[in-house]
């Protein structure tokens, strides 16, 4: 699968596979999100927004993946807002 055909979660898993030798689950990536600085968190949220604006197929895998991305984005935004409120 070409990189441009992958969604953000698949690209993140692929990146961690290459950099760490094994793929990191999306949930682990979410746990690390809180450790990012303000600009990196903002960039990650913008990537999710761009991903969610793309057209989706009607396959069950595609719809499940979209729902998962939407849930992740919502959690990430909550973490981001809490950290901003704490001036971090």
C-alpha positions as CSV (number, residue, x, y, z in Angstrom):
1,X,0.0,0.0,0.0
2,X,1.4,3.4,-1.0
3,X,2.0,5.9,1.8
4,X,-0.6,8.3,0.3
5,X,-3.2,5.6,0.5
6,X,-2.7,5.1,4.2
7,X,-4.6,7.0,6.9
8,X,-2.8,8.7,9.8
9,X,-3.0,5.7,12.1
10,X,-1.5,3.4,9.5
11,X,1.3,5.8,8.8
12,X,2.1,6.2,12.5
13,X,2.2,2.4,12.9
14,X,4.4,2.1,9.9
15,X,6.7,4.9,11.2
16,X,7.1,3.2,14.5
17,X,7.8,-0.2,12.8
18,X,10.7,1.4,10.9
19,X,12.1,3.4,13.8
20,X,11.6,1.0,16.7
21,X,11.6,-2.4,14.9
22,X,8.0,-3.1,15.8
23,X,4.8,-1.3,15.2
24,X,3.4,0.8,18.1
25,X,-0.4,0.4,18.6
26,X,-2.4,3.5,17.9
27,X,-3.4,3.4,21.6
28,X,0.3,3.7,22.6
29,X,0.7,6.6,20.2
30,X,-2.2,8.3,21.9
31,X,-0.6,7.8,25.3
32,X,2.6,9.5,24.0
33,X,0.6,12.4,22.6
34,X,0.5,14.1,26.0
35,X,4.3,14.2,26.0
36,X,4.4,16.3,22.8
37,X,5.0,20.0,22.8
38,X,2.3,22.5,21.9
39,X,3.4,22.8,18.2
40,X,3.7,19.0,17.7
41,X,0.3,18.4,19.3
42,X,-1.2,21.1,17.1
43,X,0.4,19.6,14.0
44,X,-0.9,16.1,14.9
45,X,-4.4,17.5,15.4
46,X,-4.2,19.2,12.0
47,X,-3.2,15.9,10.4
48,X,-6.2,14.2,11.9
49,X,-8.5,17.0,10.6
50,X,-7.0,16.7,7.1
51,X,-7.5,12.9,7.2
52,X,-11.1,13.2,8.4
53,X,-11.9,15.6,5.6
54,X,-11.0,13.0,2.9
55,X,-13.7,11.1,1.2
56,X,-14.4,7.6,2.7
57,X,-15.4,4.4,1.1
58,X,-18.5,2.4,2.0
59,X,-16.6,-0.7,3.2
60,X,-17.0,-1.8,6.8
61,X,-13.2,-1.6,7.4
62,X,-13.2,2.0,6.1
63,X,-16.1,3.0,8.2
64,X,-14.7,1.4,11.4
65,X,-11.3,3.0,10.8
66,X,-13.0,6.4,10.3
67,X,-14.9,6.0,13.6
68,X,-11.7,5.0,15.3
69,X,-9.9,8.1,14.0
70,X,-12.8,10.3,15.1
71,X,-12.7,8.9,18.6
72,X,-8.9,9.3,18.7
73,X,-9.1,12.9,17.5
74,X,-11.7,13.7,20.2
75,X,-9.5,12.2,22.9
76,X,-6.4,14.0,21.6
77,X,-8.3,17.3,21.5
78,X,-9.3,16.8,25.2
79,X,-5.7,16.1,26.2
80,X,-4.5,19.1,24.2
81,X,-7.0,21.5,25.7
82,X,-6.2,20.3,29.2
83,X,-2.5,20.8,28.7
84,X,-3.1,24.2,27.2
85,X,-5.2,25.1,30.2
86,X,-2.3,24.1,32.4
87,X,0.0,26.2,30.2
88,X,2.0,23.3,28.8
